[in-house]
Amino acid sequence: MTKAMSFALPILPGKTEDFRKFAAELSGPRAKEYEEFEQRQKDDRETWFLQRSAQGDMIIVYFENDDPLRALSEVSASKRPFEIWFKESVKQITGVDLNEPNEEPLPEQVFKYRY
């Protein structure tokens, strides 16, 4: 059964354009590598949003996967060249190190409208 997960990542000051370039690279020159990455993760769907706010810009990530925690753990542990590049890019843009286990509580789904 597919499960949905969403989370937010802060964008470091001055890094919003870097985020846009990163997303463009994933849908452009690195699209094939990203497709293979998504297939390895067994993601059914993934969408990113840029959220601008008074607290700063944020990346909102939404994805669907049969086992989101497994998928996140596999990304964290991966030593594949694409995943290393991906994680380093995320760290440079957000300051979040995807190699490190997340000590924060996972997002809590509090409402769902059928789809």
Number of C-alpha atoms within 10 A of each C-alpha: 7 12 12 17 17 17 14 15 17 18 25 18 10 10 15 20 11 16 21 11 13 17 14 13 13 15 14 12 10 14 14 12 15 18 14 12 17 15 11 12 19 16 20 14 12 14 10 14 11 16 14 12 8 5 7 12 19 20 19 15 15 15 17 18 19 15 16 19 12 13 16 15 16 15 20 18 14 13 12 11 10 15 19 17 12 17 19 17 17 19 16 15 22 20 14 18 15 19 18 10 11 13 6 6 6 11 10 9 9 5 6 6 4 4 3
